């Protein structure tokens, strides 16, 4: 008899330790077309469009594209899409668990700190 091991994915806001009252930490934003993303994914904002994409510290466009700067954290899973999609992002006044974040770097920690998002 073989045993199947199931692995549970990350839950909505599992990374969130605390946030500001009344939803002040969250924003409803537009995401550029792309792959599915898990809760806790670090995000950057494309400068030209204002749309969110996964944080990419190796982005060769740097500040021209905006994805080399961590600007927030995805609150709930986002399905992949060939077109734009809406989602919720933690953008300010929060305390988060670093072990639950996707794409975390030392530079990203510093970027988030400027937005009053503290990584523990």
Secondary structure, DSSP 4 states (H G I P E B T S, - for coil): ---PPP---PPTTTTEEEE-GGGTTEEEEEE-SBS-B-TTBEEEE-TTT--EEE--TT-TTGGGTSTTS--EEE-S-B--BSS-EEEEEE-SSEEE-GGG-BS--HHHHHHHHTTTEEE-
